[in-house]
Amino acid sequence: MVNAVGTVISPKKNHLLAALPCDVQARLFPFVELVTLKLGQVLYEAGDKLSYVYFPVDAIVSLLYVMESGASAEISVVGNEGLIGIALFMGGESTSSRAIVQSAGTAYRLKGVRLTKEFNRHGKLLELMLKYTQSLITQMAQTAVCNRHHSIDQQLCRWLLLSLDRLPDNHLTMTQELIANMLGVRREGVTEAAGKLQKLGVINYHRGHITVLDRHRLEQLSCECYAVVKKETDRLLPYLKPVNLA
């Protein structure tokens, strides 16, 4: 399928879709729609009845829990390793979180009823979705622990690493205000933490554009939470190893 600038983007650019058997791809791919996701776009609000699932290609979507006061905190981040909308095939149809685009890009959209129908065949899709859901639960649990026990500096490092794992390069477009909303901290705290990383030569941050210059150092500065999530994700989702994306 072709994006707005005429570039052909295969559904297999999403690793989960690429991991599906050919017969499942043949049933689903004719119905997926390539959509553009803009920075800050809300895919669904808490309590919304979900109609679609989204398979990010080069975008990142954050799941946020929003308090009555308007304060928010990220509970998980999703990119080309998975999908947005697990409530549809888990039977809930709605969720208590908000899904917001953290890094602009593209995604494939599929009607929830088609995914549920394939899920109920009890085949390979069911197995992949359940393992993906387990990896997402691990990320949510570790994020809760990280937010409670680790510094803003460490949280920012973890967040950057998780985001990088879900992007095709080492560059993010992200405002400090949005990062603060994701981490559930004050903007000044993010400014200070990002400034430290820039002074150390780990990142370059300019007008909402973040480029990671030294990933190895970033991993050293992060808390153990990133490694825990990465290890469990790799165990549950072996399809994240290099695949043919033709």
MARBA-3410 file (N, C-alpha, C, O; in Angstrom, 1 decimal):
246
0.8,-1.2,0.0,0.0,0.0,0.0,0.9,1.2,0.0,2.0,1.2,0.4 ~ 0.3,2.4,-0.4,1.1,3.6,-0.7,0.7,4.7,0.3,-0.5,4.9,0.6 ~ 1.7,5.4,0.9,1.4,6.5,1.8,1.3,7.8,1.0,1.2,7.8,-0.2 ~ 1.1,8.9,1.7,0.8,10.2,1.1,1.8,10.7,0.1,1.5,11.4,-0.8 ~ 3.1,10.3,0.3,4.2,10.7,-0.6,4.5,9.7,-1.6,5.5,9.8,-2.3
3.7,8.7,-1.8,3.9,7.7,-2.8,4.8,6.6,-2.5,5.1,5.8,-3.4 ~ 5.2,6.4,-1.3,6.1,5.3,-0.9,5.2,4.1,-0.6,4.3,4.1,0.2 ~ 5.6,2.9,-1.1,4.9,1.7,-0.9,5.3,1.1,0.5,6.5,1.0,0.8 ~ 4.4,0.9,1.4,4.6,0.4,2.7,3.8,-0.9,2.9,2.6,-0.9,2.8 ~ 4.5,-2.0,3.1,3.9,-3.3,3.2,3.4,-3.5,4.7,4.0,-2.9,5.6
2.3,-4.1,4.8,1.8,-4.5,6.2,2.8,-5.2,7.0,2.8,-5.2,8.2 ~ 3.7,-5.9,6.3,4.8,-6.7,7.0,5.8,-5.8,7.7,6.7,-6.3,8.4 ~ 5.7,-4.5,7.5,6.6,-3.6,8.2,6.2,-3.6,9.7,7.0,-3.2,10.6 ~ 5.0,-4.0,10.0,4.6,-4.3,11.4,5.0,-5.7,11.7,4.6,-6.6,11.0 ~ 5.9,-5.9,12.8,6.4,-7.2,13.0,5.4,-8.3,13.4,5.6,-9.5,13.1
4.4,-7.9,14.1,3.3,-8.8,14.4,2.6,-9.3,13.2,2.4,-10.5,13.0 ~ 2.2,-8.4,12.3,1.6,-8.8,11.0,2.5,-9.7,10.2,2.1,-10.6,9.5 ~ 3.8,-9.4,10.2,4.8,-10.1,9.4,4.9,-11.5,9.9,5.2,-12.5,9.2 ~ 4.6,-11.8,11.2,4.8,-13.1,11.9,3.6,-14.0,11.6,3.7,-15.2,11.9 ~ 2.5,-13.5,11.1,1.4,-14.3,10.8,1.6,-15.3,9.7,2.3,-14.9,8.7
1.0,-16.5,9.8,1.1,-17.4,8.6,0.5,-16.8,7.4,-0.4,-15.9,7.5 ~ 0.9,-17.3,6.3,0.4,-16.8,5.0,-1.1,-16.9,4.8,-1.7,-15.9,4.3 ~ -1.7,-17.9,5.3,-3.2,-18.0,5.2,-3.9,-17.0,6.0,-4.9,-16.5,5.6 ~ -3.4,-16.6,7.2,-4.0,-15.6,8.0,-3.7,-14.2,7.4,-4.7,-13.4,7.3 ~ -2.5,-14.0,6.8,-2.3,-12.7,6.1,-3.2,-12.6,4.9,-3.7,-11.5,4.7
-3.5,-13.7,4.2,-4.4,-13.6,3.1,-5.8,-13.2,3.5,-6.5,-12.6,2.7 ~ -6.2,-13.6,4.7,-7.6,-13.3,5.1,-7.6,-11.9,5.7,-8.7,-11.2,5.6 ~ -6.6,-11.4,6.2,-6.6,-10.0,6.9,-6.1,-8.9,6.0,-6.7,-7.8,6.0 ~ -5.0,-9.1,5.3,-4.4,-8.0,4.5,-5.3,-7.3,3.6,-5.1,-6.1,3.4 ~ -6.2,-8.0,2.9,-7.1,-7.2,2.0,-8.0,-6.1,2.7,-8.5,-5.3,2.1
-8.0,-6.2,4.0,-8.9,-5.4,4.8,-8.2,-4.3,5.7,-8.8,-3.5,6.3 ~ -6.9,-4.4,5.7,-6.1,-3.4,6.4,-6.0,-2.1,5.6,-5.9,-2.1,4.4 ~ -6.0,-1.0,6.4,-6.0,0.4,5.7,-4.8,1.1,6.3,-4.7,1.3,7.5 ~ -4.0,1.7,5.4,-2.8,2.5,5.9,-3.3,3.9,6.3,-4.0,4.6,5.5 ~ -3.0,4.3,7.5,-3.5,5.6,8.0,-2.3,6.4,8.5,-1.3,5.8,9.0
-2.3,7.7,8.5,-1.3,8.6,9.0,-1.7,9.0,10.4,-2.8,9.4,10.7 ~ -0.7,8.8,11.4,-1.0,9.2,12.7,-0.2,10.4,13.1,1.1,10.5,12.9 ~ -0.8,11.5,13.5,-0.2,12.8,13.8,0.2,12.8,15.3,-0.4,12.3,16.1 ~ 1.3,13.6,15.5,1.8,13.7,16.9,0.7,14.3,17.8,0.2,15.4,17.5 ~ 0.5,13.7,18.9,-0.6,14.1,19.8,-2.0,13.7,19.5,-2.9,14.0,20.3
-2.2,13.0,18.4,-3.5,12.5,18.0,-4.0,11.5,19.0,-3.2,10.5,19.4 ~ -5.2,11.6,19.4,-5.8,10.6,20.3,-6.6,9.6,19.5,-7.5,9.9,18.8 ~ -6.2,8.3,19.6,-6.9,7.2,18.9,-8.1,6.8,19.6,-9.1,6.4,18.9 ~ -8.1,6.8,20.9,-9.3,6.6,21.7,-9.2,7.1,23.1,-8.1,7.2,23.6 ~ -10.3,7.5,23.7,-10.3,8.0,25.0,-10.7,6.9,26.0,-11.3,5.9,25.5
-10.5,7.0,27.3,-10.9,6.1,28.2,-12.4,5.9,28.2,-13.2,6.9,28.2 ~ -12.9,4.7,28.1,-14.3,4.4,28.1,-14.9,4.3,26.7,-16.0,3.8,26.6 ~ -14.2,4.7,25.7,-14.7,4.6,24.3,-14.8,3.1,23.9,-14.0,2.3,24.3 ~ -15.9,2.9,23.2,-16.0,1.5,22.6,-15.1,1.5,21.4,-15.3,2.3,20.4 ~ -14.2,0.5,21.4,-13.3,0.4,20.3,-13.8,-0.3,19.0,-14.5,-1.3,19.1
-13.6,0.3,17.9,-14.1,-0.2,16.6,-12.9,-0.7,15.8,-13.1,-1.6,14.9 ~ -11.7,-0.2,16.0,-10.5,-0.6,15.2,-9.4,-1.0,16.1,-9.3,-0.6,17.2 ~ -8.5,-1.8,15.5,-7.2,-2.0,16.1,-6.1,-1.4,15.1,-6.4,-1.3,13.9 ~ -5.0,-0.9,15.7,-4.0,-0.2,14.9,-2.7,-1.0,15.0,-2.3,-1.3,16.2 ~ -2.0,-1.3,13.9,-0.7,-1.9,13.9,0.3,-0.9,13.4,0.4,-0.6,12.2
1.0,-0.2,14.3,2.0,0.8,14.0,3.1,0.3,13.0,3.5,-0.8,13.2 ~ 3.5,1.1,12.1,4.6,0.8,11.2,5.8,1.6,11.6,6.9,1.0,12.0 ~ 5.7,2.9,11.6,6.8,3.8,12.1,6.4,4.9,13.0,7.0,5.9,13.2 ~ 5.3,4.6,13.7,4.7,5.5,14.7,4.8,4.8,16.0,4.9,3.6,16.1 ~ 4.7,5.6,17.1,4.7,5.1,18.5,3.4,5.6,19.1,3.1,6.8,19.1
2.7,4.8,19.8,1.5,5.2,20.5,1.7,4.8,22.0,2.1,3.7,22.4 ~ 1.3,5.8,22.8,1.4,5.6,24.3,0.0,5.4,24.9,-1.0,6.0,24.4 ~ -0.1,4.5,25.8,-1.3,4.3,26.6,-1.2,5.0,27.9,-0.3,4.7,28.7 ~ -2.1,5.9,28.1,-2.0,6.8,29.3,-3.2,6.5,30.2,-4.3,6.3,29.8 ~ -3.0,6.6,31.5,-4.1,6.7,32.5,-4.2,8.1,32.9,-3.3,8.8,33.3
-5.4,8.7,32.7,-5.7,10.1,33.0,-6.6,10.2,34.2,-7.7,9.6,34.3 ~ -6.1,11.0,35.2,-6.9,11.2,36.5,-8.0,12.2,36.2,-8.0,13.0,35.2 ~ -8.9,12.3,37.2,-10.0,13.3,37.1,-9.4,14.7,37.1,-10.1,15.6,36.5 ~ -8.3,15.0,37.7,-7.7,16.3,37.7,-7.1,16.7,36.4,-6.7,17.8,36.2 ~ -6.9,15.7,35.5,-6.3,16.0,34.2,-4.8,15.5,34.2,-4.2,15.4,33.1
-4.3,15.2,35.4,-2.9,14.6,35.4,-2.9,13.2,34.8,-3.9,12.5,34.8 ~ -1.8,12.9,34.1,-1.7,11.6,33.4,-0.3,11.0,33.6,0.6,11.6,34.0 ~ -0.3,9.7,33.3,1.0,9.0,33.3,0.9,7.8,32.3,-0.1,7.2,32.2 ~ 2.0,7.6,31.6,2.1,6.5,30.7,2.1,5.1,31.4,2.9,5.0,32.3 ~ 1.4,4.2,30.8,1.4,2.8,31.4,2.1,1.8,30.4,2.5,0.8,30.8
2.1,2.2,29.2,2.9,1.3,28.2,3.0,2.1,26.9,2.4,3.1,26.6 ~ 4.0,1.6,26.1,4.3,2.2,24.8,4.2,1.1,23.8,4.7,0.0,24.0 ~ 3.6,1.4,22.6,3.4,0.4,21.5,4.0,1.0,20.2,3.7,2.1,19.9 ~ 4.7,0.1,19.5,5.2,0.5,18.2,5.0,-0.6,17.2,4.0,-1.3,17.2 ~ 6.0,-0.8,16.4,5.9,-1.8,15.3,6.0,-3.3,15.7,6.0,-4.2,14.9
6.1,-3.5,17.1,6.2,-4.8,17.6,4.8,-5.4,17.8,4.6,-6.6,18.1 ~ 3.8,-4.5,17.8,2.4,-5.0,18.3,1.3,-4.2,17.7,1.3,-3.8,16.5 ~ 0.3,-4.0,18.5,-1.0,-3.4,18.1,-1.6,-2.6,19.2,-1.3,-2.8,20.4 ~ -2.5,-1.7,18.9,-3.3,-0.9,19.8,-4.7,-1.4,19.7,-5.3,-1.5,18.6 ~ -5.3,-1.8,20.9,-6.7,-2.2,20.9,-6.9,-3.6,21.4,-7.8,-4.3,20.9
-6.1,-4.1,22.3,-6.2,-5.5,22.8,-7.5,-5.8,23.5,-7.9,-6.9,23.5 ~ -8.2,-4.7,23.9,-9.5,-4.9,24.6,-10.5,-5.6,23.6,-11.4,-6.3,24.1 ~ -10.3,-5.4,22.3,-11.3,-5.9,21.4,-11.3,-7.4,21.4,-12.3,-8.1,21.3 ~ -10.1,-8.0,21.4,-10.0,-9.5,21.3,-10.0,-10.1,22.7,-10.1,-11.4,22.8 ~ -9.8,-9.3,23.7,-9.9,-9.8,25.1,-11.3,-9.8,25.6,-11.6,-10.3,26.7
-12.2,-9.2,24.9,-13.6,-9.3,25.3,-14.2,-8.1,26.0,-15.3,-8.0,26.3 ~ -13.3,-7.1,26.2,-13.7,-5.9,27.0,-14.4,-4.8,26.2,-15.3,-4.1,26.7 ~ -14.0,-4.7,24.9,-14.5,-3.7,23.9,-14.1,-2.3,24.3,-14.1,-1.4,23.4 ~ -13.9,-2.0,25.5,-13.4,-0.6,25.9,-12.3,-0.8,26.9,-12.1,-1.9,27.4 ~ -11.7,0.4,27.2,-10.5,0.3,28.2,-10.5,1.6,29.0,-11.2,2.6,28.7
-9.8,1.6,30.1,-9.8,2.7,31.0,-8.6,3.7,30.7,-8.4,4.7,31.4 ~ -7.9,3.4,29.6,-6.7,4.2,29.2,-7.0,5.0,28.0,-8.0,4.8,27.2 ~ -6.2,6.0,27.8,-6.2,6.8,26.5,-5.1,6.4,25.7,-4.0,6.2,26.1 ~ -5.3,6.3,24.4,-4.2,6.0,23.4,-3.9,7.3,22.6,-4.7,7.8,21.9 ~ -2.6,7.7,22.8,-2.2,9.0,22.1,-0.9,8.8,21.3,0.0,8.0,21.8
-0.8,9.4,20.2,0.3,9.2,19.3,1.5,10.0,19.9,1.5,11.2,20.1 ~ 2.5,9.2,20.3,3.7,9.8,20.9,4.8,10.2,19.9,5.5,11.2,20.1 ~ 4.9,9.5,18.8,5.8,9.8,17.7,5.0,9.6,16.4,4.5,8.5,16.1 ~ 4.9,10.6,15.6,4.1,10.6,14.3,4.6,9.6,13.3,5.8,9.3,13.3 ~ 3.7,9.1,12.5,4.1,8.1,11.5,2.9,7.5,10.9,1.8,8.1,10.7
3.0,6.2,10.5,1.9,5.5,9.9,1.6,4.2,10.6,2.4,3.7,11.4 ~ 0.4,3.7,10.4,-0.1,2.5,11.0,-1.1,1.8,10.0,-1.7,2.5,9.2 ~ -1.3,0.6,10.2,-2.4,-0.1,9.5,-3.5,-0.3,10.4,-3.4,-0.7,11.6 ~ -4.7,0.0,9.9,-5.9,0.0,10.7,-6.8,-1.2,10.2,-6.9,-1.4,9.0 ~ -7.4,-1.9,11.2,-8.2,-3.1,10.8,-9.5,-3.0,11.7,-9.4,-2.7,12.9
-10.7,-3.3,11.1,-11.9,-3.3,11.9,-11.8,-4.4,13.0,-11.3,-5.5,12.7 ~ -12.2,-4.1,14.1,-12.1,-5.0,15.2,-12.9,-6.3,15.0,-12.4,-7.4,15.5 ~ -14.0,-6.3,14.3,-14.8,-7.5,14.1,-14.0,-8.5,13.3,-14.2,-9.7,13.5 ~ -13.2,-8.0,12.4,-12.4,-9.0,11.5,-11.3,-9.6,12.4,-11.0,-10.8,12.2 ~ -10.6,-8.8,13.2,-9.6,-9.4,14.1,-10.2,-10.4,15.1,-9.6,-11.4,15.3
-11.3,-10.0,15.6,-12.0,-10.9,16.6,-12.4,-12.2,15.9,-12.3,-13.3,16.5 ~ -12.9,-12.2,14.7,-13.2,-13.4,14.0,-12.0,-14.3,13.8,-12.1,-15.5,13.9 ~ -10.9,-13.7,13.4,-9.7,-14.5,13.2,-9.2,-15.0,14.5,-8.7,-16.1,14.6 ~ -9.3,-14.2,15.6,-8.8,-14.6,16.9,-9.6,-15.9,17.4,-9.1,-16.8,18.0 ~ -10.9,-15.9,17.1,-11.8,-17.0,17.5,-11.6,-18.2,16.7,-12.2,-19.3,17.0
-10.8,-18.2,15.7,-10.4,-19.5,15.0,-9.5,-20.3,15.8,-9.3,-21.5,15.5 ~ -8.9,-19.7,16.9,-8.0,-20.5,17.8,-6.8,-21.0,17.1,-6.4,-22.1,17.3 ~ -6.3,-20.2,16.2,-5.1,-20.5,15.5,-3.8,-19.7,15.9,-3.7,-19.4,17.0 ~ -3.0,-19.5,14.9,-1.7,-18.8,15.2,-1.9,-17.4,15.7,-1.2,-16.9,16.6 ~ -2.9,-16.7,15.2,-3.2,-15.3,15.6,-3.5,-15.3,17.1,-3.0,-14.4,17.8
-4.3,-16.2,17.6,-4.6,-16.2,19.0,-3.4,-16.4,19.9,-3.2,-15.7,20.9 ~ -2.5,-17.3,19.5,-1.2,-17.5,20.2,-0.4,-16.3,20.2,0.1,-15.9,21.3 ~ -0.2,-15.6,19.1,0.6,-14.4,19.0,0.0,-13.3,19.9,0.7,-12.6,20.6 ~ -1.3,-13.1,19.8,-2.0,-12.0,20.5,-1.9,-12.2,22.0,-1.7,-11.3,22.8 ~ -2.0,-13.4,22.5,-1.9,-13.7,23.9,-0.5,-13.5,24.5,-0.3,-12.9,25.5
0.5,-13.9,23.7,1.9,-13.6,24.1,2.2,-12.1,24.1,2.9,-11.6,24.9 ~ 1.7,-11.5,23.1,1.9,-10.0,23.0,1.2,-9.3,24.2,1.8,-8.4,24.8 ~ 0.0,-9.7,24.5,-0.7,-9.2,25.7,0.1,-9.4,27.0,0.2,-8.5,27.8 ~ 0.7,-10.6,27.1,1.6,-10.8,28.3,2.8,-9.9,28.4,3.1,-9.4,29.4 ~ 3.4,-9.7,27.2,4.5,-8.8,27.2,4.1,-7.4,27.5,4.9,-6.6,28.2
2.9,-7.0,27.1,2.4,-5.6,27.4,2.1,-5.5,28.9,2.4,-4.4,29.5 ~ 1.6,-6.6,29.5,1.3,-6.5,31.0,2.6,-6.4,31.7,2.7,-5.7,32.7 ~ 3.7,-7.1,31.3,5.0,-7.0,31.9,5.5,-5.5,31.8,6.0,-5.0,32.8 ~ 5.3,-4.9,30.7,5.7,-3.5,30.5,5.0,-2.6,31.5,5.5,-1.7,32.1 ~ 3.7,-2.8,31.6,2.8,-2.0,32.5,3.3,-2.1,33.9,3.4,-1.1,34.6
3.5,-3.4,34.4,3.9,-3.6,35.7,5.2,-3.0,36.1,5.4,-2.4,37.1 ~ 6.2,-3.1,35.1,7.5,-2.6,35.4,7.5,-1.0,35.3,8.2,-0.4,36.1 ~ 6.6,-0.5,34.5,6.5,1.0,34.5,6.0,1.5,35.8,6.4,2.6,36.3 ~ 5.0,0.8,36.4,4.5,1.2,37.7,5.6,1.2,38.7,5.7,2.1,39.5 ~ 6.4,0.2,38.7,7.5,0.1,39.7,8.5,1.2,39.5,9.0,1.8,40.4
8.8,1.4,38.2,9.8,2.4,37.8,9.4,3.8,38.3,10.1,4.6,38.8 ~ 8.1,4.1,38.0,7.6,5.4,38.4,7.6,5.7,39.9,7.7,6.8,40.3 ~ 7.5,4.6,40.6,7.5,4.7,42.1,8.8,4.8,42.7,9.0,5.5,43.7 ~ 9.8,4.1,42.2,11.1,3.9,42.9,12.3,4.5,42.2,13.4,4.6,42.8 ~ 12.2,5.0,40.9,13.4,5.5,40.3,13.3,6.9,39.9,12.2,7.5,39.8
14.4,7.5,39.7,14.5,9.0,39.5,14.0,9.4,38.1,13.8,8.5,37.3 ~ 13.7,10.6,37.9,13.2,11.1,36.6,14.3,10.9,35.6,14.0,10.5,34.4 ~ 15.6,11.0,35.9,16.7,10.8,35.0,16.6,9.3,34.5,16.7,9.1,33.3 ~ 16.4,8.4,35.4,16.4,7.0,35.0,15.1,6.7,34.2,15.2,5.9,33.2 ~ 14.0,7.2,34.6,12.8,7.0,33.9,12.9,7.5,32.5,12.4,6.9,31.5
13.5,8.7,32.3,13.7,9.2,30.9,14.5,8.3,30.1,14.2,8.1,28.9 ~ 15.6,7.8,30.6,16.4,6.8,29.9,15.6,5.6,29.5,15.7,5.2,28.3 ~ 14.9,5.0,30.4,14.0,3.9,30.1,13.1,4.2,29.0,12.9,3.4,28.1 ~ 12.4,5.3,29.1,11.4,5.7,28.1,12.0,5.9,26.8,11.4,5.5,25.8 ~ 13.2,6.5,26.7,13.9,6.7,25.4,14.2,5.4,24.8,14.1,5.2,23.6
14.7,4.5,25.6,15.2,3.2,25.1,14.0,2.4,24.5,14.0,1.7,23.5 ~ 12.9,2.4,25.3,11.7,1.7,24.8,11.2,2.3,23.5,10.7,1.5,22.6 ~ 11.2,3.6,23.4,10.8,4.3,22.2,11.7,3.9,21.0,11.2,3.6,19.9 ~ 13.0,3.9,21.2,14.0,3.6,20.2,13.7,2.2,19.6,13.9,1.9,18.4 ~ 13.4,1.2,20.5,13.2,-0.1,20.1,12.0,-0.3,19.2,11.9,-1.3,18.5
11.2,0.7,19.1,10.0,0.7,18.3,10.0,1.6,17.1,9.0,1.9,16.5 ~ 11.2,2.2,16.8,11.3,3.1,15.7,12.4,2.6,14.8,13.3,1.8,15.2 ~ 12.4,2.9,13.5,13.4,2.4,12.5,14.8,3.1,12.6,15.7,2.7,12.0 ~ 14.9,4.2,13.4,16.1,4.9,13.5,16.3,5.4,14.9,15.6,5.0,15.8 ~ 17.3,6.3,15.2,17.6,6.8,16.5,17.1,8.2,16.8,17.6,8.9,17.6
16.0,8.6,16.1,15.5,9.9,16.1,14.0,9.9,16.5,13.2,9.2,16.0 ~ 13.7,10.8,17.5,12.3,11.0,17.9,11.9,12.5,17.8,12.8,13.4,18.0 ~ 10.7,12.7,17.5,10.2,14.1,17.5,9.2,14.2,18.7,8.1,13.5,18.6 ~ 9.5,14.9,19.7,8.8,14.9,20.9,9.0,16.1,21.7,10.2,16.5,21.9 ~ 8.0,16.8,22.2,8.1,18.0,23.0,8.3,17.6,24.5,7.9,16.5,24.9
9.0,18.5,25.2,9.2,18.2,26.7,7.9,18.1,27.4,7.8,17.3,28.4 ~ 6.9,18.9,27.0,5.6,18.9,27.7,5.0,17.5,27.5,4.4,17.0,28.5 ~ 5.1,16.9,26.3,4.5,15.6,26.1,5.2,14.5,26.8,4.6,13.6,27.4 ~ 6.5,14.6,26.9,7.3,13.7,27.7,6.9,13.7,29.1,6.7,12.7,29.8 ~ 6.7,14.9,29.6,6.3,15.1,31.0,5.0,14.5,31.3,4.8,13.9,32.3
4.1,14.6,30.4,2.7,14.0,30.5,2.9,12.5,30.5,2.2,11.8,31.3 ~ 3.8,11.9,29.7,4.0,10.5,29.6,4.5,10.0,30.9,4.0,8.9,31.5 ~ 5.5,10.7,31.5,6.1,10.2,32.7,5.4,10.6,34.0,5.6,10.1,35.1 ~ 4.4,11.5,33.8,3.6,11.9,35.0,4.4,12.8,35.9,4.3,12.7,37.1 ~ 5.3,13.6,35.3,6.2,14.5,36.1,6.1,15.9,35.6,5.5,16.2,34.6
6.7,16.9,36.4,6.7,18.3,35.9,7.6,18.5,34.7,8.6,17.8,34.6 ~ 7.3,19.4,33.9,8.1,19.7,32.7,9.5,20.1,33.0,10.5,19.7,32.4 ~ 9.7,20.8,34.2,11.0,21.3,34.6,11.9,20.1,34.9,13.1,20.1,34.6 ~ 11.3,19.0,35.4,12.1,17.8,35.7,12.6,17.2,34.4,13.7,16.7,34.4 ~ 11.8,17.1,33.4,12.2,16.6,32.1,13.3,17.4,31.5,14.3,16.9,30.9
13.1,18.8,31.6,14.1,19.7,31.0,15.5,19.5,31.7,16.5,19.4,31.0 ~ 15.5,19.3,33.0,16.7,19.1,33.7,17.4,17.7,33.3,18.6,17.6,33.1 ~ 16.5,16.7,33.2,17.0,15.3,32.9,17.6,15.3,31.5,18.6,14.7,31.3 ~ 16.9,15.9,30.6,17.3,15.9,29.2,18.6,16.7,29.0,19.5,16.4,28.2 ~ 18.7,17.8,29.8,19.9,18.6,29.8,21.1,17.9,30.2,22.2,18.0,29.7
21.0,17.0,31.3,22.1,16.2,31.7,22.5,15.2,30.7,23.7,15.1,30.4 ~ 21.6,14.6,30.0,21.9,13.6,28.9,22.6,14.3,27.8,23.5,13.8,27.2 ~ 22.2,15.6,27.5,22.8,16.3,26.4,24.3,16.7,26.7,25.2,16.6,25.9 ~ 24.5,17.1,28.0,25.8,17.5,28.4,26.8,16.3,28.4,28.0,16.4,28.2 ~ 26.2,15.1,28.7,27.0,13.9,28.7,27.3,13.4,27.2,28.0,12.4,27.0
26.7,14.0,26.2,26.8,13.6,24.9,26.0,12.3,24.5,26.3,11.7,23.5 ~ 25.0,12.0,25.3,24.2,10.9,25.1,23.1,11.1,24.0,22.8,10.3,23.2 ~ 22.5,12.3,24.1,21.5,12.8,23.2,21.8,14.2,22.7,22.5,14.9,23.3 ~ 21.1,14.5,21.6,21.1,15.9,21.1,19.6,16.3,21.1,18.8,15.6,20.4 ~ 19.2,17.3,21.8,17.8,17.7,21.9,17.7,19.2,21.4,18.4,20.1,21.9
16.9,19.4,20.4,16.7,20.7,19.8,15.3,20.9,19.2,14.9,20.2,18.3 ~ 14.5,21.8,19.9,13.2,22.1,19.4,12.3,20.9,19.1,11.8,20.8,18.0 ~ 12.3,20.1,20.1,11.4,18.9,20.0,11.9,17.7,19.2,11.2,16.7,19.1 ~ 13.2,17.8,18.8,13.8,16.7,18.1,14.9,16.1,18.9,15.8,16.8,19.4 ~ 14.8,14.8,19.2,15.7,14.1,20.0,16.5,13.1,19.2,15.8,12.2,18.6
17.8,13.2,19.2,18.6,12.2,18.5,19.5,11.5,19.5,20.2,12.2,20.2 ~ 19.4,10.2,19.6,20.3,9.5,20.5,21.7,9.2,19.9,21.8,8.6,18.8 ~ 22.7,9.7,20.5,24.0,9.7,20.0,24.8,8.5,20.6,25.7,8.0,19.9 ~ 24.5,8.1,21.8,25.2,7.0,22.4,24.3,6.1,23.2,24.0,6.3,24.3 ~ 23.8,5.1,22.4,22.8,4.2,23.0,23.4,3.3,24.2,22.7,3.1,25.2
24.6,2.9,24.0,25.2,2.1,25.0,25.3,2.8,26.4,25.0,2.3,27.4 ~ 25.7,4.1,26.3,25.7,4.9,27.5,24.3,5.1,28.1,24.1,5.2,29.3 ~ 23.3,5.3,27.2,21.9,5.5,27.6,21.5,4.2,28.4,20.8,4.3,29.4 ~ 21.8,3.0,27.9,21.5,1.8,28.6,22.2,1.7,30.0,21.6,1.3,31.0 ~ 23.4,2.2,30.1,24.1,2.2,31.4,23.4,3.2,32.4,23.4,2.9,33.6
22.9,4.3,31.9,22.3,5.3,32.8,20.9,4.9,33.2,20.3,5.4,34.1 ~ 20.2,4.0,32.4,18.9,3.6,32.7,18.9,2.6,34.0,19.9,2.0,34.3 ~ 17.7,2.6,34.6,17.5,1.6,35.7,17.3,0.2,35.1,17.3,0.0,33.9 ~ 17.2,-0.8,36.0,17.1,-2.2,35.5,15.7,-2.4,34.8,15.5,-3.5,34.2 ~ 14.8,-1.5,34.9,13.4,-1.7,34.4,13.4,-2.0,32.9,12.7,-2.8,32.4
14.3,-1.2,32.2,14.3,-1.4,30.7,14.8,-2.8,30.4,14.2,-3.5,29.5 ~ 15.8,-3.3,31.0,16.4,-4.6,30.7,15.3,-5.7,31.0,15.3,-6.7,30.3 ~ 14.6,-5.5,32.1,13.5,-6.5,32.5,12.5,-6.6,31.4,12.1,-7.7,30.9 ~ 12.0,-5.5,30.9,11.0,-5.4,29.9,11.5,-6.0,28.6,10.9,-6.8,27.9 ~ 12.8,-5.6,28.2,13.4,-6.1,27.0,13.6,-7.6,27.0,13.3,-8.2,26.0
14.0,-8.1,28.1,14.3,-9.6,28.1,13.0,-10.4,28.0,12.9,-11.4,27.3 ~ 11.9,-9.9,28.7,10.7,-10.6,28.6,10.0,-10.4,27.2,9.4,-11.4,26.7 ~ 10.1,-9.3,26.7,9.6,-9.0,25.3,10.3,-9.9,24.3,9.6,-10.5,23.5 ~ 11.6,-10.0,24.4,12.3,-10.9,23.4,11.9,-12.4,23.6,11.9,-13.1,22.7 ~ 11.7,-12.8,24.9,11.3,-14.2,25.2,9.9,-14.5,24.6,9.7,-15.5,24.0
9.0,-13.6,24.8,7.6,-13.8,24.4,7.4,-13.6,22.9,6.5,-14.2,22.3 ~ 8.2,-12.7,22.3,7.9,-12.2,20.9,9.2,-12.5,20.1,9.8,-11.6,19.6 ~ 9.5,-13.8,19.8,10.6,-14.1,19.0,10.6,-13.6,17.6,11.6,-13.5,16.9 ~ 9.4,-13.2,17.1,9.2,-12.6,15.8,9.9,-11.3,15.7,10.0,-10.7,14.5 ~ 10.3,-10.7,16.8,11.0,-9.4,16.7,12.4,-9.5,16.1,13.1,-8.5,15.8
12.9,-10.7,16.0,14.2,-10.9,15.3,14.1,-10.5,13.9,13.0,-10.5,13.3 ~ 15.2,-10.1,13.2,15.1,-9.6,11.8,14.2,-10.5,10.9,14.4,-11.7,10.9 ~ 13.3,-9.9,10.2,12.4,-10.6,9.3,12.5,-10.0,7.9,13.0,-8.9,7.7 ~ 12.0,-10.8,7.0,11.9,-10.3,5.6,10.7,-9.3,5.5,9.6,-9.8,5.6 ~ 11.0,-8.1,5.2,9.9,-7.1,5.2,9.5,-6.7,3.7,9.0,-5.6,3.5
9.8,-7.6,2.8,9.5,-7.2,1.4,8.0,-7.2,1.2,7.6,-6.9,0.1
END
